[in-house]
Amino acid sequence: MLCKMINFAAPFVAQLTILNMLIGENIRAALFDLDGVVFDTESQYSVFWGGQCRLYHPDKPGLEDTIKGQTLVQIFDKYFAGMEAEQAEIVARLNEFERGMKFEYVPGFPEFISKLRLGGVKTAVVTSSNKAKMEAVYAARGEFRQLFDAILTAEDFDRSKPDPDCYLKGAARFGLEPAECVVFEDSFNGLRAGRAAGMTVIGLATTNDAEAIRPYCDKVVNDFCNL
């Protein structure tokens, strides 16, 4: 579902003023997490991980909710340590699952990012997803790469969120200081990473409740509509 965030008929200067009020006048780059921020995919992952958790950890009901927002490495290290054969099985299933996923934009995202780019703000995806996942995204969304000036994936980072490494690398890709960047995140680890990087952080209440993520954000929004 899409929405009209800014009046497209309004003078361009007025549109930039609205953007400045949201992200700050000194912001020169917007760095977006992928799942739960650009795409409304979290419910799909809950289904996948629910199946895996019931298969391998039937004694831990609701584990899929506990691991929400964690990277694959973090999930394996904490809940599948020493289970190399099972990890390989999960990776194979996950790759197959992601090839068939629906990648629907979080409401208002296409309009919002177009305004950022028209305003001269650089845009990047900074995701823990790997290149194989991104190939599925590109196949489903032919326009996706044109929305961003850079796409950084798990292969580009030395350390996972909540370490700030990924977002610091995102800023460095554009030759910018952290204070010149805004992070859009939904998970606790991602929000902590943005904060640790010294960037403005806008949290999306798509995966977790607004009140739960508020302490980690400069601003909380439900989606990109009516900002």
Accessible surface in RSA format (square Angstrom, percent):
REM  Atomic radii and reference values for relative SASA: ProtOr
REM  Chains: A
REM  Algorithm: Lee & Richards
REM  Probe-radius: 1.40
REM  Slices: 20
REM RES _ NUM      All-atoms   Total-Side   Main-Chain    Non-polar    All polar
REM                ABS   REL    ABS   REL    ABS   REL    ABS   REL    ABS   REL
RES MET A   1   159.76  82.7 117.06  77.5  42.70 101.7  90.82  77.2  68.94  91.3
RES LEU A   2   107.20  59.7  84.59  60.5  22.61  56.8  84.84  59.6  22.36  60.2
RES CYS A   3    31.35  23.7  20.87  23.3  10.48  24.6  31.35  79.4   0.00   0.0
RES LYS A   4   139.81  68.2 115.72  71.0  24.09  57.4  70.32  63.3  69.49  74.0
RES MET A   5    24.53  12.7   3.63   2.4  20.90  49.8   3.78   3.2  20.75  27.5
RES ILE A   6     5.47   3.1   1.65   1.2   3.82   9.2   5.36   3.9   0.11   0.3
RES ASN A   7    79.98  55.2  71.38  69.0   8.60  20.7  24.89  59.9  55.09  53.2
RES PHE A   8   108.72  54.4  88.25  54.7  20.47  53.3  88.65  53.7  20.07  57.4
RES ALA A   9    93.12  85.6  56.26  86.8  36.86  83.9  66.64  93.9  26.48  70.1
RES ALA A  10    24.58  22.6  14.49  22.4  10.09  22.9  18.68  26.3   5.90  15.6
RES PRO A  11    99.27  72.3  87.05  79.4  12.22  44.4  99.12  81.8   0.15   0.9
RES PHE A  12    89.85  45.0  81.38  50.4   8.47  22.1  81.57  49.5   8.29  23.7
RES VAL A  13   114.33  75.2 113.85 103.1   0.48   1.2 113.85  98.9   0.48   1.3
RES ALA A  14    40.89  37.6  34.24  52.8   6.65  15.1  39.27  55.3   1.62   4.3
RES GLN A  15     6.90   3.9   6.90   5.0   0.00   0.0   0.48   1.0   6.42   4.9
RES LEU A  16    49.90  27.8  49.90  35.7   0.00   0.0  49.90  35.0   0.00   0.0
RES THR A  17    68.11  48.4  67.18  68.1   0.94   2.2  49.57  66.6  18.55  28.0
RES ILE A  18    74.31  42.3  73.25  54.6   1.06   2.6  73.25  52.7   1.06   2.9
RES LEU A  19     5.75   3.2   5.64   4.0   0.11   0.3   5.75   4.0   0.00   0.0
RES ASN A  20    55.15  38.0  51.01  49.3   4.14  10.0   3.86   9.3  51.29  49.6
RES MET A  21   157.83  81.7 119.42  79.0  38.41  91.4 110.28  93.8  47.55  63.0
RES LEU A  22    23.74  13.2   5.27   3.8  18.47  46.4  10.05   7.1  13.69  36.8
RES ILE A  23     5.78   3.3   2.70   2.0   3.08   7.4   3.63   2.6   2.14   5.8
RES GLY A  24    26.20  32.3   0.00   N/A  26.20  32.3  24.20  66.4   2.00   4.5
RES GLU A  25   148.11  85.0 116.44  88.1  31.67  75.4  34.74  67.2 113.37  92.6
RES ASN A  26    88.55  61.1  75.68  73.1  12.86  31.0  46.42 111.7  42.13  40.7
RES ILE A  27    11.52   6.6   1.45   1.1  10.06  24.3   1.45   1.0  10.06  27.3
RES ARG A  28   131.60  55.3 128.91  65.7   2.69   6.4  37.52  51.3  94.08  57.0
RES ALA A  29     0.00   0.0   0.00   0.0   0.00   0.0   0.00   0.0   0.00   0.0
RES ALA A  30     0.00   0.0   0.00   0.0   0.00   0.0   0.00   0.0   0.00   0.0
RES LEU A  31     0.00   0.0   0.00   0.0   0.00   0.0   0.00   0.0   0.00   0.0
RES PHE A  32     0.00   0.0   0.00   0.0   0.00   0.0   0.00   0.0   0.00   0.0
RES ASP A  33    15.31  10.7  15.31  15.2   0.00   0.0   0.01   0.0  15.31  15.3
RES LEU A  34     0.04   0.0   0.04   0.0   0.00   0.0   0.04   0.0   0.00   0.0
RES ASP A  35    20.42  14.3  18.42  18.3   2.00   4.7   9.42  22.2  11.00  11.0
RES GLY A  36     0.66   0.8   0.00   N/A   0.66   0.8   0.66   1.8   0.00   0.0
RES VAL A  37     0.00   0.0   0.00   0.0   0.00   0.0   0.00   0.0   0.00   0.0
RES VAL A  38     0.00   0.0   0.00   0.0   0.00   0.0   0.00   0.0   0.00   0.0
RES PHE A  39     0.01   0.0   0.01   0.0   0.00   0.0   0.01   0.0   0.00   0.0
RES ASP A  40    76.50  53.6  69.10  68.8   7.40  17.5   6.72  15.8  69.79  69.6
RES THR A  41     0.00   0.0   0.00   0.0   0.00   0.0   0.00   0.0   0.00   0.0
RES GLU A  42    27.85  16.0  27.23  20.6   0.61   1.5  10.61  20.5  17.24  14.1
RES SER A  43    78.17  66.1  68.43  91.3   9.74  22.4  53.07 113.0  25.10  35.2
RES GLN A  44    40.83  22.8  37.72  27.6   3.11   7.4  27.05  57.6  13.78  10.5
RES TYR A  45    28.43  13.3  28.25  16.1   0.18   0.5  27.01  20.3   1.42   1.7
RES SER A  46    34.55  29.2  27.62  36.9   6.93  16.0  23.77  50.6  10.78  15.1
RES VAL A  47   107.70  70.9  97.48  88.3  10.22  24.6 104.53  90.8   3.17   8.6
RES PHE A  48    13.73   6.9   8.08   5.0   5.65  14.7  13.43   8.1   0.30   0.9
RES TRP A  49    20.68   8.3  20.68  10.0   0.00   0.0  11.08   5.9   9.59  15.6
RES GLY A  50     1.82   2.2   0.00   N/A   1.82   2.2   1.82   5.0   0.00   0.0
RES GLY A  51    26.84  33.1   0.00   N/A  26.84  33.1  21.13  58.0   5.71  12.8
RES GLN A  52    15.76   8.8  15.76  11.5   0.00   0.0   0.00   0.0  15.76  12.0
RES CYS A  53     1.92   1.5   1.78   2.0   0.14   0.3   1.84   4.7   0.09   0.1
RES ARG A  54   156.48  65.7 145.81  74.3  10.67  25.4  73.79 100.8  82.69  50.1
RES LEU A  55   104.38  58.1  80.29  57.4  24.09  60.6  85.96  60.4  18.42  49.6
RES TYR A  56    40.49  18.9  19.47  11.1  21.02  54.7  22.60  17.0  17.89  22.1
RES HIS A  57    24.11  13.2  22.53  15.7   1.59   4.1  16.76  17.3   7.35   8.6
RES PRO A  58   100.39  73.2  73.79  67.3  26.59  96.7  78.02  64.4  22.37 139.0
RES ASP A  59   110.36  77.3  78.23  77.9  32.13  76.0  49.98 117.6  60.38  60.2
RES LYS A  60    89.62  43.7  82.62  50.7   7.00  16.7  55.21  49.7  34.41  36.7
RES PRO A  61   125.63  91.6  91.99  83.9  33.64 122.3 103.35  85.3  22.28 138.5
RES GLY A  62    32.74  40.4   0.00   N/A  32.74  40.4  21.23  58.3  11.51  25.8
RES LEU A  63    10.36   5.8   8.40   6.0   1.96   4.9  10.36   7.3   0.00   0.0
RES GLU A  64    33.63  19.3  30.64  23.2   2.98   7.1   3.41   6.6  30.22  24.7
RES ASP A  65    89.31  62.6  75.43  75.1  13.88  32.8  28.62  67.3  60.69  60.5
RES THR A  66    81.12  57.7  60.18  61.0  20.94  49.9  43.39  58.3  37.73  57.0
RES ILE A  67     3.67   2.1   2.47   1.8   1.20   2.9   2.47   1.8   1.20   3.3
RES LYS A  68    71.94  35.1  46.12  28.3  25.82  61.5  16.43  14.8  55.51  59.1
RES GLY A  69    30.16  37.2   0.00   N/A  30.16  37.2  14.68  40.3  15.48  34.7
RES GLN A  70    44.66  25.0  27.54  20.1  17.12  40.8   9.82  20.9  34.84  26.4
RES THR A  71    16.53  11.8  11.26  11.4   5.27  12.6  16.53  22.2   0.00   0.0
RES LEU A  72    51.79  28.8  43.33  31.0   8.46  21.3  44.04  30.9   7.75  20.9
RES VAL A  73    92.96  61.2  90.79  82.2   2.16   5.2  92.83  80.7   0.12   0.3
RES GLN A  74    40.09  22.4  36.05  26.3   4.04   9.6  26.91  57.3  13.18  10.0
RES ILE A  75     5.59   3.2   5.59   4.2   0.00   0.0   5.59   4.0   0.00   0.0
RES PHE A  76    18.72   9.4  18.67  11.6   0.05   0.1  18.70  11.3   0.02   0.1
RES ASP A  77    99.55  69.7  81.57  81.2  17.98  42.5  28.71  67.6  70.84  70.6
RES LYS A  78   141.46  69.0 110.70  67.9  30.76  73.2  69.35  62.4  72.10  76.8
RES TYR A  79    27.41  12.8  19.12  10.9   8.29  21.6  19.73  14.8   7.68   9.5
RES PHE A  80     0.56   0.3   0.53   0.3   0.02   0.1   0.56   0.3   0.00   0.0
RES ALA A  81    70.33  64.7  47.00  72.5  23.32  53.1  50.71  71.4  19.61  52.0
RES GLY A  82    64.87  80.0   0.00   N/A  64.87  80.0  29.94  82.1  34.93  78.2
RES MET A  83    47.95  24.8  45.25  29.9   2.70   6.4  35.73  30.4  12.22  16.2
RES GLU A  84   119.53  68.6 112.25  84.9   7.27  17.3  66.07 127.8  53.45  43.6
RES ALA A  85    69.94  64.3  56.25  86.8  13.69  31.1  65.44  92.2   4.50  11.9
RES GLU A  86    51.97  29.8  51.97  39.3   0.00   0.0   5.91  11.4  46.06  37.6
RES GLN A  87    39.04  21.8  39.01  28.5   0.03   0.1   5.58  11.9  33.46  25.4
RES ALA A  88    64.20  59.0  50.97  78.7  13.23  30.1  58.44  82.3   5.76  15.2
RES GLU A  89    79.70  45.8  73.62  55.7   6.08  14.5  31.78  61.5  47.92  39.1
RES ILE A  90     0.00   0.0   0.00   0.0   0.00   0.0   0.00   0.0   0.00   0.0
RES VAL A  91    52.27  34.4  52.27  47.3   0.00   0.0  52.27  45.4   0.00   0.0
RES ALA A  92    61.60  56.6  50.63  78.1  10.96  24.9  56.23  79.2   5.37  14.2
RES ARG A  93    90.87  38.2  83.85  42.7   7.02  16.7  42.87  58.6  48.00  29.1
RES LEU A  94    16.56   9.2  16.56  11.8   0.00   0.0  16.56  11.6   0.00   0.0
RES ASN A  95    41.90  28.9  38.84  37.5   3.06   7.4   7.61  18.3  34.29  33.1
RES GLU A  96   105.24  60.4 101.42  76.7   3.82   9.1  45.02  87.1  60.23  49.2
RES PHE A  97    59.55  29.8  48.81  30.2  10.74  27.9  57.10  34.6   2.44   7.0
RES GLU A  98    13.83   7.9  13.83  10.5   0.00   0.0   1.57   3.0  12.26  10.0
RES ARG A  99   154.74  65.0 124.87  63.7  29.87  71.1  60.77  83.1  93.97  57.0
RES GLY A 100    65.25  80.5   0.00   N/A  65.25  80.5  37.24 102.2  28.01  62.7
RES MET A 101    14.60   7.6   0.44   0.3  14.16  33.7   3.71   3.2  10.89  14.4
RES LYS A 102   147.01  71.7 142.34  87.3   4.66  11.1  89.47  80.5  57.53  61.3
RES PHE A 103     7.80   3.9   1.59   1.0   6.21  16.1   1.59   1.0   6.21  17.8
RES GLU A 104    88.69  50.9  88.64  67.1   0.04   0.1  36.94  71.5  51.75  42.2
RES TYR A 105    15.05   7.0  10.48   6.0   4.56  11.9  10.48   7.9   4.56   5.6
RES VAL A 106     1.41   0.9   1.41   1.3   0.00   0.0   1.41   1.2   0.00   0.0
RES PRO A 107    26.73  19.5  26.73  24.4   0.00   0.0  26.73  22.1   0.00   0.0
RES GLY A 108     0.00   0.0   0.00   N/A   0.00   0.0   0.00   0.0   0.00   0.0
RES PHE A 109     0.00   0.0   0.00   0.0   0.00   0.0   0.00   0.0   0.00   0.0
RES PRO A 110    30.59  22.3  26.41  24.1   4.18  15.2  26.85  22.2   3.74  23.2
RES GLU A 111    25.17  14.5  22.92  17.3   2.25   5.4  16.28  31.5   8.89   7.3
RES PHE A 112     0.00   0.0   0.00   0.0   0.00   0.0   0.00   0.0   0.00   0.0
RES ILE A 113     0.00   0.0   0.00   0.0   0.00   0.0   0.00   0.0   0.00   0.0
RES SER A 114    43.50  36.8  39.26  52.4   4.24   9.8  36.56  77.8   6.94   9.7
RES LYS A 115    17.01   8.3  16.60  10.2   0.41   1.0   3.60   3.2  13.41  14.3
RES LEU A 116     0.00   0.0   0.00   0.0   0.00   0.0   0.00   0.0   0.00   0.0
RES ARG A 117    86.81  36.4  69.15  35.2  17.66  42.1  21.20  29.0  65.61  39.8
RES LEU A 118   111.58  62.1  90.48  64.7  21.11  53.1  93.91  66.0  17.67  47.5
RES GLY A 119    28.24  34.8   0.00   N/A  28.24  34.8   2.76   7.6  25.48  57.1
RES GLY A 120    59.82  73.8   0.00   N/A  59.82  73.8  36.89 101.2  22.93  51.4
RES VAL A 121    17.17  11.3  13.45  12.2   3.72   9.0  13.82  12.0   3.35   9.1
RES LYS A 122    97.37  47.5  97.35  59.7   0.02   0.0  48.25  43.4  49.11  52.3
RES THR A 123     0.00   0.0   0.00   0.0   0.00   0.0   0.00   0.0   0.00   0.0
RES ALA A 124     0.13   0.1   0.13   0.2   0.00   0.0   0.13   0.2   0.00   0.0
RES VAL A 125     0.00   0.0   0.00   0.0   0.00   0.0   0.00   0.0   0.00   0.0
RES VAL A 126     0.00   0.0   0.00   0.0   0.00   0.0   0.00   0.0   0.00   0.0
RES THR A 127     2.55   1.8   2.55   2.6   0.00   0.0   0.00   0.0   2.55   3.9
RES SER A 128    41.57  35.1  25.08  33.5  16.49  38.0  21.22  45.2  20.34  28.5
RES SER A 129    18.43  15.6   7.59  10.1  10.83  25.0   9.99  21.3   8.43  11.8
RES ASN A 130    54.66  37.7  52.11  50.4   2.55   6.1  12.75  30.7  41.91  40.5
RES LYS A 131   121.80  59.4 121.39  74.5   0.41   1.0  67.34  60.6  54.46  58.0
RES ALA A 132    57.94  53.3  40.66  62.7  17.28  39.3  47.28  66.6  10.66  28.2
RES LYS A 133     3.67   1.8   2.29   1.4   1.38   3.3   2.76   2.5   0.91   1.0
RES MET A 134     2.55   1.3   2.55   1.7   0.00   0.0   2.55   2.2   0.00   0.0
RES GLU A 135   104.03  59.7  99.56  75.3   4.47  10.6  43.08  83.3  60.95  49.8
RES ALA A 136    11.88  10.9   1.30   2.0  10.57  24.1   8.42  11.9   3.46   9.2
RES VAL A 137     0.00   0.0   0.00   0.0   0.00   0.0   0.00   0.0   0.00   0.0
RES TYR A 138    33.32  15.6  24.66  14.0   8.67  22.6  14.41  10.8  18.92  23.3
RES ALA A 139    92.51  85.1  49.85  76.9  42.66  97.0  62.47  88.0  30.04  79.6
RES ALA A 140    59.16  54.4  22.45  34.7  36.71  83.5  32.65  46.0  26.51  70.2
RES ARG A 141    60.17  25.3  58.49  29.8   1.68   4.0   4.31   5.9  55.86  33.9
RES GLY A 142    66.17  81.6   0.00   N/A  66.17  81.6  37.25 102.2  28.91  64.8
RES GLU A 143    73.71  42.3  66.38  50.2   7.33  17.5  55.22 106.8  18.49  15.1
RES PHE A 144     0.01   0.0   0.00   0.0   0.01   0.0   0.00   0.0   0.01   0.0
RES ARG A 145   129.17  54.2 119.95  61.1   9.22  22.0  33.88  46.3  95.29  57.8
RES GLN A 146   126.22  70.6 111.10  81.2  15.12  36.0  65.46 139.3  60.76  46.1
RES LEU A 147    30.42  16.9  30.38  21.7   0.04   0.1  30.42  21.4   0.00   0.0
RES PHE A 148    13.55   6.8   0.00   0.0  13.55  35.3   0.00   0.0  13.55  38.8
RES ASP A 149    64.16  44.9  28.49  28.4  35.66  84.3  11.46  27.0  52.70  52.6
RES ALA A 150    10.11   9.3   1.72   2.7   8.39  19.1  10.11  14.2   0.00   0.0
RES ILE A 151    37.61  21.4  17.36  12.9  20.24  48.8  17.36  12.5  20.24  54.9
RES LEU A 152     1.57   0.9   1.57   1.1   0.00   0.0   1.57   1.1   0.00   0.0
RES THR A 153     6.17   4.4   6.17   6.3   0.00   0.0   5.61   7.5   0.56   0.8
RES ALA A 154    39.58  36.4  27.78  42.9  11.80  26.9  29.25  41.2  10.33  27.4
RES GLU A 155    94.10  54.0  55.73  42.2  38.37  91.4  50.63  97.9  43.47  35.5
RES ASP A 156    51.48  36.1  35.98  35.8  15.50  36.7  11.32  26.6  40.16  40.0
RES PHE A 157    31.59  15.8  10.98   6.8  20.61  53.6  11.35   6.9  20.24  57.9
RES ASP A 158   110.68  77.5  75.53  75.2  35.15  83.1  20.43  48.1  90.24  90.0
RES ARG A 159   129.70  54.5 121.44  61.9   8.26  19.7  59.69  81.6  70.02  42.4
RES SER A 160    46.75  39.5  29.49  39.4  17.26  39.8  14.59  31.1  32.16  45.1
RES LYS A 161    10.97   5.4  10.60   6.5   0.37   0.9   7.90   7.1   3.07   3.3
RES PRO A 162    54.70  39.9  49.98  45.6   4.72  17.2  50.33  41.6   4.37  27.1
RES ASP A 163    42.63  29.9  36.14  36.0   6.49  15.3  13.45  31.7  29.18  29.1
RES PRO A 164    29.81  21.7  29.81  27.2   0.00   0.0  29.81  24.6   0.00   0.0
RES ASP A 165     7.57   5.3   6.36   6.3   1.20   2.8   1.20   2.8   6.36   6.3
RES CYS A 166     1.38   1.0   1.38   1.5   0.00   0.0   1.38   3.5   0.00   0.0
RES TYR A 167     0.00   0.0   0.00   0.0   0.00   0.0   0.00   0.0   0.00   0.0
RES LEU A 168    74.40  41.4  69.45  49.7   4.95  12.4  69.95  49.1   4.46  12.0
RES LYS A 169    66.90  32.6  62.66  38.4   4.24  10.1  52.36  47.1  14.54  15.5
RES GLY A 170     0.07   0.1   0.00   N/A   0.07   0.1   0.00   0.0   0.07   0.2
RES ALA A 171     2.27   2.1   2.27   3.5   0.00   0.0   2.27   3.2   0.00   0.0
RES ALA A 172    71.48  65.7  49.05  75.7  22.43  51.0  54.98  77.4  16.50  43.7
RES ARG A 173   126.01  52.9  95.61  48.7  30.39  72.4  39.74  54.3  86.26  52.3
RES PHE A 174    41.58  20.8  15.04   9.3  26.53  69.0  21.98  13.3  19.60  56.1
RES GLY A 175    68.71  84.7   0.00   N/A  68.71  84.7  36.57 100.4  32.14  72.0
RES LEU A 176    17.66   9.8   5.89   4.2  11.77  29.6   6.97   4.9  10.69  28.8
RES GLU A 177   116.61  66.9 116.37  88.0   0.23   0.6  42.75  82.7  73.86  60.3
RES PRO A 178    38.11  27.8  38.11  34.7   0.00   0.0  38.11  31.5   0.00   0.0
RES ALA A 179    61.93  56.9  53.58  82.7   8.35  19.0  57.50  81.0   4.43  11.7
RES GLU A 180    37.59  21.6  37.59  28.4   0.00   0.0  14.55  28.1  23.04  18.8
RES CYS A 181     0.00   0.0   0.00   0.0   0.00   0.0   0.00   0.0   0.00   0.0
RES VAL A 182     0.00   0.0   0.00   0.0   0.00   0.0   0.00   0.0   0.00   0.0
RES VAL A 183     0.00   0.0   0.00   0.0   0.00   0.0   0.00   0.0   0.00   0.0
RES PHE A 184     0.46   0.2   0.46   0.3   0.00   0.0   0.46   0.3   0.00   0.0
RES GLU A 185     0.21   0.1   0.21   0.2   0.00   0.0   0.00   0.0   0.21   0.2
RES ASP A 186     2.24   1.6   2.24   2.2   0.00   0.0   0.00   0.0   2.24   2.2
RES SER A 187    11.16   9.4  11.10  14.8   0.06   0.1   5.93  12.6   5.24   7.3
RES PHE A 188    63.73  31.9  61.75  38.2   1.98   5.2  61.75  37.4   1.98   5.7
RES ASN A 189    27.00  18.6  25.61  24.7   1.40   3.4   2.03   4.9  24.97  24.1
RES GLY A 190     0.00   0.0   0.00   N/A   0.00   0.0   0.00   0.0   0.00   0.0
RES LEU A 191     0.00   0.0   0.00   0.0   0.00   0.0   0.00   0.0   0.00   0.0
RES ARG A 192    96.35  40.5  92.13  47.0   4.22  10.0  35.25  48.2  61.09  37.0
RES ALA A 193     0.00   0.0   0.00   0.0   0.00   0.0   0.00   0.0   0.00   0.0
RES GLY A 194     0.00   0.0   0.00   N/A   0.00   0.0   0.00   0.0   0.00   0.0
RES ARG A 195    98.56  41.4  85.55  43.6  13.01  31.0  41.08  56.1  57.48  34.8
RES ALA A 196    64.88  59.7  26.61  41.1  38.28  87.1  39.34  55.4  25.55  67.7
RES ALA A 197     5.93   5.5   0.00   0.0   5.93  13.5   1.57   2.2   4.36  11.5
RES GLY A 198    50.21  61.9   0.00   N/A  50.21  61.9  34.46  94.6  15.76  35.3
RES MET A 199     8.70   4.5   0.00   0.0   8.70  20.7   1.71   1.5   6.99   9.3
RES THR A 200    44.87  31.9  38.77  39.3   6.10  14.5  16.48  22.1  28.39  42.9
RES VAL A 201     0.00   0.0   0.00   0.0   0.00   0.0   0.00   0.0   0.00   0.0
RES ILE A 202     1.29   0.7   1.29   1.0   0.00   0.0   1.29   0.9   0.00   0.0
RES GLY A 203     0.00   0.0   0.00   N/A   0.00   0.0   0.00   0.0   0.00   0.0
RES LEU A 204     0.00   0.0   0.00   0.0   0.00   0.0   0.00   0.0   0.00   0.0
RES ALA A 205    25.69  23.6   4.02   6.2  21.67  49.3   4.02   5.7  21.67  57.4
RES THR A 206    49.03  34.9  14.17  14.4  34.85  83.1  20.87  28.0  28.15  42.6
RES THR A 207    19.31  13.7   0.57   0.6  18.75  44.7   4.70   6.3  14.62  22.1
RES ASN A 208    33.78  23.3  24.58  23.8   9.20  22.1   9.50  22.9  24.28  23.5
RES ASP A 209   110.12  77.1 102.04 101.6   8.08  19.1  22.61  53.2  87.51  87.3
RES ALA A 210    28.31  26.0  23.58  36.4   4.73  10.8  23.58  33.2   4.73  12.5
RES GLU A 211   122.80  70.5 111.61  84.4  11.19  26.6  65.53 126.7  57.27  46.8
RES ALA A 212    45.49  41.8  28.41  43.8  17.08  38.9  39.89  56.2   5.61  14.9
RES ILE A 213     0.00   0.0   0.00   0.0   0.00   0.0   0.00   0.0   0.00   0.0
RES ARG A 214   110.96  46.6 106.67  54.4   4.30  10.2  53.40  73.0  57.56  34.9
RES PRO A 215    93.16  67.9  63.99  58.3  29.18 106.1  76.94  63.5  16.22 100.8
RES TYR A 216    63.54  29.7  63.53  36.1   0.01   0.0  30.53  22.9  33.01  40.7
RES CYS A 217    12.24   9.3   0.29   0.3  11.96  28.1   0.29   0.7  11.96  12.9
RES ASP A 218    89.55  62.7  52.08  51.8  37.47  88.6  22.07  51.9  67.48  67.3
RES LYS A 219    87.85  42.9  80.07  49.1   7.78  18.5  38.71  34.8  49.14  52.3
RES VAL A 220    24.41  16.1   3.87   3.5  20.54  49.5   3.87   3.4  20.54  55.7
RES VAL A 221    14.04   9.2   7.59   6.9   6.44  15.5  14.04  12.2   0.00   0.0
RES ASN A 222   110.52  76.2  99.43  96.1  11.08  26.7  23.58  56.7  86.94  84.0
RES ASP A 223    32.22  22.6  31.64  31.5   0.59   1.4   2.01   4.7  30.21  30.1
RES PHE A 224     0.00   0.0   0.00   0.0   0.00   0.0   0.00   0.0   0.00   0.0
RES CYS A 225    19.69  14.9  11.35  12.7   8.34  19.6   7.78  19.7  11.92  12.8
RES ASN A 226   134.50  92.8 100.81  97.4  33.69  81.1  34.94  84.1  99.56  96.2
RES LEU A 227    51.90  28.9   7.24   5.2  44.66 112.3  23.17  16.3  28.73  77.3
END  Absolute sums over single chains surface
CHAIN  1 A    10567.3       8161.7       2405.6       5838.9       4728.4
END  Absolute sums over all chains
TOTAL         10567.3       8161.7       2405.6       5838.9       4728.4
